[in-house]
Amino acid sequence: MTRLANPAVLACPYRGHPVLQRRLASWRDFGTVFWSDGYASTLRLGTVDKLGRCPECAKLFWLDEAKELGVLPAGPRSLNWPWWRQLMYRLAGDPGGELSKLNAWNALPPTWQRAMAIESPEANDLRQALAEGLGTTPERESYLRTRLWWAGNDKDRGHQGKVTMLPEEKQANKVALLALIQAQPSEKRNQITESELLRELGRFEEAIALLKDAVAGDVFPAQIIVEKALAGDVRVCEVSRTNPLGEFSVVTSAGTRPPGMI
């Protein structure tokens, strides 16, 4: 079962506004579709972001650069408690801890009580972050370009993205991301991601050659990517999914099958 934990309260690095960072208490991937570019689309909850937009000043910032002020406690069901109701709860031993929640909430700074959730970045935000130089390290630039890559593939996933990316922009971002991956030491390079970028760029022979050993070793989802490359297909594709019962299956040219039957 997917559950949210009480949000962390962060200080916006620009103006110090208290903002709320959503946190997961637990996550189940039932109903998730996994794609060849590494994106996972779920019916329940998306991935946790590293970059966010302050809802107060509208500036983008890395969450790990924001000071954590504390954790927002769970609020009571109601903030309007007449004296007689408070007395009843005290006499009854405060069932459900509602009176304790009310007291804890009233003790918070007013700025915490009014704090809004950090906004998740969209494609335009990722573009802006790159333009403003927020990709200050190869890791951060890779994070931004990977998510921009995912956004550019949304149309082929059947998603209605809010931003239309020109084919030239998609290609340029893939080329830049591929260069970042290939600049890493060989032992740190993700061959699946690298080969998928090569395939989507139409460099089929390179993609197939890179995954030769992975296919022989039955590394998932190398065979699927190679099948698409052999077919000259540059579109992102589904590689596996979990159904509402939590059963996992992979996708091949022969259809959807349980793992171990590729």
C-alpha positions as CSV (number, residue, x, y, z in Angstrom):
1,M,0.0,0.0,0.0
2,T,1.3,3.5,-0.9
3,R,1.2,5.8,2.1
4,L,2.5,9.4,2.6
5,A,4.6,10.3,5.6
6,N,4.2,13.7,7.3
7,P,5.9,16.2,5.0
8,A,9.3,17.7,5.9
9,V,9.4,21.5,6.3
10,L,12.2,23.0,4.2
11,A,13.4,26.6,4.0
12,C,13.5,27.9,0.4
13,P,17.2,28.7,-0.3
14,Y,16.3,32.0,-1.9
15,R,13.9,33.7,0.6
16,G,13.6,31.3,3.5
17,H,9.9,30.6,3.0
18,P,8.9,27.4,4.8
19,V,7.8,24.9,2.1
20,L,6.6,21.3,2.4
21,Q,8.4,18.3,0.9
22,R,6.2,15.3,0.3
23,R,7.7,12.1,1.7
24,L,6.8,8.4,1.2
25,A,6.1,6.1,4.2
26,S,5.7,3.1,1.9
27,W,5.3,2.5,-1.8
28,R,3.9,-0.4,-3.8
29,D,4.4,-0.5,-7.6
30,F,1.1,-2.2,-8.4
31,G,-0.1,-1.0,-11.8
32,T,3.3,0.3,-12.9
33,V,4.4,0.3,-16.5
34,F,8.2,0.3,-17.0
35,W,9.7,1.8,-20.2
36,S,12.9,1.2,-22.2
37,D,14.2,4.7,-21.3
38,G,14.0,3.9,-17.6
39,Y,10.8,5.8,-16.9
40,A,8.1,4.2,-14.7
41,S,4.5,5.3,-15.0
42,T,2.4,4.3,-12.1
43,L,-1.3,4.5,-11.3
44,R,-0.5,5.5,-7.7
45,L,2.5,7.8,-7.2
46,G,5.4,9.1,-9.2
47,T,9.0,9.3,-8.4
48,V,10.4,11.6,-5.7
49,D,11.9,14.7,-7.2
50,K,15.4,16.1,-6.4
51,L,14.5,19.5,-8.0
52,G,11.5,21.6,-7.1
53,R,9.9,25.0,-7.5
54,C,9.1,27.2,-4.5
55,P,5.4,27.9,-4.5
56,E,6.1,31.3,-2.9
57,C,8.8,32.8,-5.0
58,A,8.5,30.5,-8.0
59,K,12.3,29.8,-8.1
60,L,13.8,26.4,-8.9
61,F,16.1,24.8,-6.4
62,W,17.8,21.5,-5.5
63,L,16.0,20.0,-2.5
64,D,19.3,18.9,-0.9
65,E,20.4,22.5,-0.8
66,A,17.4,23.6,1.3
67,K,17.7,23.6,5.1
68,E,15.3,21.1,6.8
69,L,13.4,22.9,9.5
70,G,11.5,20.0,10.9
71,V,8.5,17.8,10.1
72,L,5.0,19.0,9.9
73,P,2.8,17.1,12.4
74,A,-0.5,15.7,11.4
75,G,-3.3,18.3,11.8
76,P,-6.5,17.7,13.7
77,R,-9.8,17.0,11.8
78,S,-11.0,20.5,12.8
79,L,-9.4,23.6,14.1
80,N,-12.6,25.0,15.5
81,W,-13.0,23.4,18.9
82,P,-15.4,24.9,21.4
83,W,-14.4,24.7,25.0
84,W,-17.0,22.1,25.9
85,R,-15.8,19.7,23.1
86,Q,-12.2,20.1,24.4
87,L,-13.4,19.3,27.9
88,M,-15.2,16.2,26.7
89,Y,-12.1,14.9,24.9
90,R,-10.0,15.5,28.0
91,L,-12.4,13.6,30.2
92,A,-12.6,10.8,27.6
93,G,-8.8,10.5,27.5
94,D,-8.4,12.2,24.1
95,P,-9.6,9.4,21.8
96,G,-7.6,9.3,18.6
97,G,-5.2,11.9,20.0
98,E,-7.2,14.7,18.3
99,L,-6.8,17.2,21.2
100,S,-3.0,16.5,21.2
101,K,-3.0,17.1,17.4
102,L,-4.9,20.4,17.9
103,N,-2.4,21.6,20.6
104,A,0.6,20.6,18.5
105,W,-0.8,22.4,15.5
106,N,-1.6,25.6,17.4
107,A,2.0,25.6,18.8
108,L,3.4,25.7,15.2
109,P,4.8,29.0,13.8
110,P,2.1,30.6,11.6
111,T,4.4,30.3,8.6
112,W,4.5,26.5,9.0
113,Q,0.7,26.4,9.2
114,R,0.4,28.3,5.9
115,A,3.3,26.4,4.1
116,M,2.5,25.0,0.7
117,A,3.9,21.9,-1.0
118,I,7.0,22.2,-3.3
119,E,5.9,22.0,-6.9
120,S,7.2,19.2,-9.1
121,P,9.2,20.3,-12.1
122,E,7.7,20.0,-15.6
123,A,9.5,20.0,-19.0
124,N,9.6,23.8,-19.1
125,D,11.2,23.9,-15.6
126,L,13.9,21.4,-16.7
127,R,14.7,23.6,-19.7
128,Q,14.9,26.6,-17.5
129,A,17.1,24.8,-15.0
130,L,19.5,23.9,-17.7
131,A,19.5,27.4,-19.1
132,E,20.1,28.9,-15.7
133,G,23.1,26.6,-15.1
134,L,21.6,24.5,-12.4
135,G,23.3,21.4,-13.8
136,T,26.4,22.3,-11.9
137,T,27.8,18.8,-11.8
138,P,27.6,15.9,-14.4
139,E,25.2,14.1,-12.0
140,R,22.9,17.0,-11.8
141,E,23.0,17.7,-15.5
142,S,22.3,14.0,-16.1
143,Y,19.3,14.2,-13.8
144,L,17.9,17.2,-15.7
145,R,18.5,15.8,-19.1
146,T,17.2,12.3,-18.2
147,R,13.9,13.8,-17.1
148,L,13.7,16.0,-20.2
149,W,14.3,12.9,-22.2
150,W,11.4,11.2,-20.5
151,A,9.2,14.2,-21.1
152,G,10.1,14.2,-24.8
153,N,9.1,10.5,-25.0
154,D,5.7,11.1,-23.3
155,K,3.8,11.3,-26.7
156,D,5.0,7.9,-27.7
157,R,3.9,6.6,-24.3
158,G,0.4,7.8,-25.1
159,H,0.7,10.6,-22.5
160,Q,-0.6,14.0,-23.2
161,G,2.3,16.2,-22.1
162,K,1.8,19.9,-21.3
163,V,4.8,21.0,-23.4
164,T,5.5,20.2,-27.0
165,M,9.2,19.5,-27.7
166,L,10.6,20.0,-31.2
167,P,12.3,16.9,-32.7
168,E,15.5,18.9,-32.9
169,E,15.4,19.7,-29.2
170,K,14.7,16.0,-28.3
171,Q,17.6,14.9,-30.4
172,A,20.0,17.5,-29.0
173,N,19.1,16.6,-25.4
174,K,19.7,12.8,-26.1
175,V,23.1,13.6,-27.7
176,A,24.1,15.7,-24.7
177,L,22.9,13.0,-22.2
178,L,24.7,10.3,-24.2
179,A,27.9,12.3,-24.0
180,L,27.6,12.6,-20.3
181,I,27.2,8.9,-19.9
182,Q,30.1,8.1,-22.2
183,A,32.3,10.5,-20.3
184,Q,32.1,8.3,-17.2
185,P,34.5,5.5,-16.5
186,S,33.5,2.3,-18.1
187,E,32.6,0.6,-14.9
188,K,30.1,3.3,-14.0
189,R,28.4,3.5,-17.4
190,N,24.8,2.1,-17.6
191,Q,24.8,0.0,-20.7
192,I,21.1,-0.3,-20.9
193,T,20.6,3.5,-20.8
194,E,23.4,4.1,-23.2
195,S,22.2,1.5,-25.7
196,E,18.6,2.9,-25.5
197,L,19.8,6.4,-26.3
198,L,21.8,5.0,-29.2
199,R,18.7,3.2,-30.5
200,E,16.5,6.2,-30.1
201,L,19.1,8.2,-32.0
202,G,19.0,5.7,-34.9
203,R,22.5,4.3,-34.2
204,F,21.2,0.7,-34.2
205,E,24.5,-1.1,-34.9
206,E,26.2,0.6,-31.9
207,A,23.2,-0.2,-29.7
208,I,23.2,-3.9,-30.6
209,A,27.0,-4.2,-30.2
210,L,26.9,-2.6,-26.8
211,L,24.3,-5.2,-25.6
212,K,25.9,-8.3,-27.1
213,D,27.1,-9.6,-23.8
214,A,24.0,-8.5,-21.9
215,V,21.8,-10.4,-24.3
216,A,23.9,-13.5,-23.9
217,G,23.7,-13.2,-20.1
218,D,19.9,-12.6,-20.3
219,V,20.2,-9.2,-18.7
220,F,16.8,-7.5,-18.6
221,P,15.7,-5.6,-20.8
222,A,18.6,-5.9,-23.2
223,Q,16.8,-8.4,-25.5
224,I,13.8,-6.1,-25.9
225,I,16.0,-3.1,-26.8
226,V,18.0,-5.2,-29.3
227,E,14.8,-6.5,-30.9
228,K,13.6,-2.9,-31.5
229,A,17.0,-1.9,-32.8
230,L,17.0,-4.8,-35.3
231,A,13.6,-3.7,-36.5
232,G,14.9,-0.1,-37.0
233,D,12.4,1.3,-34.3
234,V,13.5,4.4,-32.6
235,R,10.4,4.9,-30.4
236,V,10.4,4.3,-26.6
237,C,8.7,1.0,-25.8
238,E,7.2,-0.8,-22.8
239,V,9.4,-3.4,-21.3
240,S,7.5,-4.7,-18.3
241,R,4.6,-4.0,-16.0
242,T,3.0,-5.0,-12.7
243,N,-0.7,-5.6,-12.6
244,P,-3.1,-4.6,-9.7
245,L,-2.3,-8.0,-8.1
246,G,1.4,-7.2,-8.0
247,E,2.3,-9.8,-10.6
248,F,5.3,-8.8,-12.7
249,S,5.6,-9.5,-16.5
250,V,7.9,-8.6,-19.3
251,V,7.1,-7.5,-22.8
252,T,8.6,-9.2,-25.9
253,S,7.8,-9.5,-29.5
254,A,5.9,-12.6,-28.7
255,G,3.7,-10.7,-26.2
256,T,3.6,-10.2,-22.5
257,R,5.0,-13.1,-20.4
258,P,6.2,-13.8,-16.8
259,P,9.9,-13.3,-16.2
260,G,12.1,-16.3,-17.1
261,M,10.1,-16.9,-20.3
262,I,11.7,-14.4,-22.7
